[in-house]
């Protein structure tokens, strides 16, 4: 994030739940450092009540995320860490999409006057992103509604509204009663190979 002068930058750290697209933790700093990444990860795991062996953290290949400090913290927390492939900027499309939404926000400035300006902007942006932004990847739900288990209630309300509209004006719906949609059962960055019911040899030859 560009600072007030040429070649001055602020650094935005973000932890995103890829299932719900909910931003569970973020931090704006004037430098990239492993200690800051460590602080954010530790606070976020505590806030989200993450149990050992419950979480996998896909990360970029930045120096802070590859550091021994962060590796030791994740080991202590029982968090599995993976990294994007070298020279593959879009290996985590969920994170890339979130940053694109941030930078294409109409209120996103060309430069921030100071680090406090950047923090104020991000505080308002992530509040909107989590609680108001209706995400196309999760059936136009807000990340907060899916993250906090409210999705089925929202979809049931949508179904009632659609049903009422269909009953009043069925001629407007050529394909019949429209669906309120569903939410995904699981989300993957790199889906596992499906070879259930086949040996490796069978899977390779068919």
C-alpha angles and dihedrals in degrees: 000000000000117000129210096282136045111280092013116123143174120214123228118203115194132183112198129189099225094203097057097018086231115152102229096179141007140171135188116208140166092237143027110249137158091227091059092049088048092051094049095047093048094048093045094049089050093047092048093044093235112188123213114277090014101101139057116196115204107198140179120252096255118140094251094054093046094049125116090235092063093039091055092047093051090048090052091049093047091241120149114224128206130176134216116251117272115272091005106120095178098049090113103045093175093060092042091051091051092052090047090054088051096049095043092051107122090232094053106115128221088236137005117232093217141345092269089059089054092049093049091050093048093047091057094040097052091045088056094041094052101038109025109022110098104214119216092211093061101044095274093300122139114252090239094055092053095040093051097044099255098117098099092051091051092047092048089054090049090051092053091051092048091047092052091049091049093050092051097045111014091160090069092063108070094179096045129247108002120232124244088216131227139253123249119267091219140357126214135188090198110012115221118250110265110227099143111154093013133091117235089256092052091047091052096048101045 
